[in-house]
Amino acid sequence: MRDAYALHGGAASASLVLDPIGNRPTILTEVAVWREDQGKGWGSEILRLVCAEADTEGVTLMLSVDPGPYGLSYEALRSWYSRYGFVGDSTDDVMIRLPQAKV
């Protein structure tokens, strides 16, 4: 896995903190899309890419749900991440995604 991903000339990006030893989850610190490009599906596109690489490499992903000033609401963001396999307790901001086998 890489520590940064960018698509569409950098208009969509994702940042990660990797575990150098490989025995802890990789932390997804940010998925961002330029404000003028939101709604084009680019956030979903980059998150699918990150999840696919995590699956290929057997990497667990972890994140903290934190809506930005111009993005989705907290509830919408949790719902969005859950569509890509992230799960979490409703009393906590942390969500985790285990590697998924390809069908």
C-alpha positions in Angstrom: 0.0 0.0 0.0 1.0 3.6 -0.5 0.7 6.4 2.0 -1.0 8.7 -0.5 -3.3 8.3 -3.5 -4.4 10.9 -5.9 -6.8 10.9 -8.9 -8.1 13.4 -11.4 -5.1 15.7 -11.1 -5.1 15.7 -7.4 -8.8 16.7 -7.1 -9.5 13.5 -5.2 -7.0 12.2 -2.7 -6.5 9.8 0.2 -3.8 9.8 2.9 -2.8 6.8 5.1 -0.5 6.1 7.9 1.2 2.7 7.3 2.4 0.4 10.0 6.1 -0.3 9.2 6.0 -3.6 10.9 2.7 -4.7 9.4 1.0 -6.1 12.5 -1.3 -3.1 13.1 -4.1 -1.6 11.0 -3.3 1.0 8.4 -5.0 4.3 9.4 -6.9 6.1 6.7 -6.4 9.7 7.8 -8.3 11.5 5.0 -10.4 11.1 1.9 -10.8 14.5 0.3 -12.3 15.8 -2.9 -12.0 19.5 -3.9 -15.2 21.3 -3.1 -16.0 22.1 -6.7 -15.6 18.4 -7.7 -17.7 16.9 -5.0 -20.7 14.8 -6.2 -18.8 13.3 -9.2 -18.1 10.0 -7.5 -14.4 10.7 -7.2 -14.3 10.1 -3.4 -15.9 6.7 -3.9 -13.5 5.9 -6.7 -10.5 6.6 -4.6 -11.9 4.8 -1.6 -12.6 1.7 -3.8 -8.9 1.8 -5.0 -7.6 2.0 -1.4 -9.9 -0.8 -0.3 -8.9 -3.0 -3.3 -5.2 -2.6 -2.5 -5.9 -3.3 1.2 -7.7 -6.5 0.2 -4.9 -7.6 -2.2 -2.3 -7.1 0.5 -4.4 -8.4 3.4 -4.3 -5.1 5.2 -6.9 -4.0 7.9 -7.9 -0.3 7.5 -9.0 1.9 10.4 -10.4 5.5 10.4 -12.0 8.0 12.6 -15.2 9.5 11.2 -14.6 13.2 11.1 -16.7 15.3 8.7 -14.9 18.3 7.2 -16.4 21.8 6.9 -17.7 21.2 3.4 -18.3 17.5 3.3 -20.9 15.0 4.3 -22.6 15.1 7.8 -21.4 12.7 10.4 -24.2 10.3 9.9 -23.9 10.4 6.1 -20.1 9.9 6.3 -20.6 6.8 8.6 -23.1 5.4 6.1 -20.8 6.1 3.2 -17.8 4.3 4.8 -20.1 1.4 5.7 -20.9 0.8 2.0 -17.2 0.0 1.6 -17.1 -2.6 4.4 -16.1 -0.3 7.4 -17.9 -1.2 10.6 -18.0 0.4 14.0 -19.9 0.9 17.2 -22.4 3.8 17.0 -21.0 5.2 20.3 -17.5 5.5 18.8 -16.1 7.5 15.9 -13.7 4.6 15.0 -14.5 2.3 12.1 -12.5 -0.7 10.9 -12.4 -2.6 7.7 -11.0 -6.1 7.6 -9.5 -7.4 4.3 -12.2 -9.0 2.2 -11.8 -12.0 -0.1 -12.6 -11.4 -3.7 -15.7 -13.2 -4.9 
